[in-house]
Amino acid sequence: MKKGVSFLVTVALVALVSSLASASDPSPLQDTCVAIDDPKDAVLQGPKADRRRGFLLSGLDKPGNTSNAVASNVTTVNVEKIKGLNTLGISMVRIDYEPYGQNPPHTHPRATEILTVLEGTLYVGFVTSNTENRLISKVLNKGDVFVFPIGLIHFQFNVGKTKAVAIAGLSSQNPGVITIANAVFGSDPPINPDVLTRAFQLDKKVVSYLQSRF
């Protein structure tokens, strides 16, 4: 095979592999595809069934229960709540905060998040990846919008003296969430304290205490 032809074949193969790699999250092949919990329900998932159910959730106007350690509540609206979100690549949440309540540092492994404040004042931010680890933060007021890039650790903290409410959209039907403190100090089974002692440069007793809290 001539060098010129060989080069063109190589380029074509690289392009083919690249296109296949980017096809891991294809566009929907139909207008709707309502998710099902039980295979026996599949017979109901034709076009007529799609028009009847699976696209509505009521009650997002109601505050969530913020009586917890972080003084906030996240009401999730994903494919588990609205089956019609299946294959559409989008979901949303309502977040309620008590004064000085927070949505603690966490990450969404499968989604970028865009948040808008409906009521109150929030201090929000995210941290870029290693090795920069740069904090990008802002104090948001009613009507302000902030974006948290996919996979990056981020948070919201109500710095006001009144309750706050925010709505956020996420670019996945099931974004997932990893709350950093819960994952690190509350894993099941627990991470060996020796690992965390060195990783966080803490006394082993402090690590054991933190694990007992989660």
Buried (B, 14 or more C-beta within 10 A) or exposed (E): EEEEEEEEEEEEEEEEEEEEEEEEEEEEEEEBBBBBEEEEEEEBBEEEBBEEEBEEEEEEEEEBEBEEEBBBBBBBBBBEEBBBBBBBBBBBBBBBBBEEBBBBBBBBEBBBBBBBBEBBBBBBBBBEEEEEEEEBBEEBEBEBEBEBBBBBBBBBBBBBEEBBBBBBBBBBBBBEBBBEBEBBBBEEEBBEBEEBBEEEEBEEEEBBEBBEEB
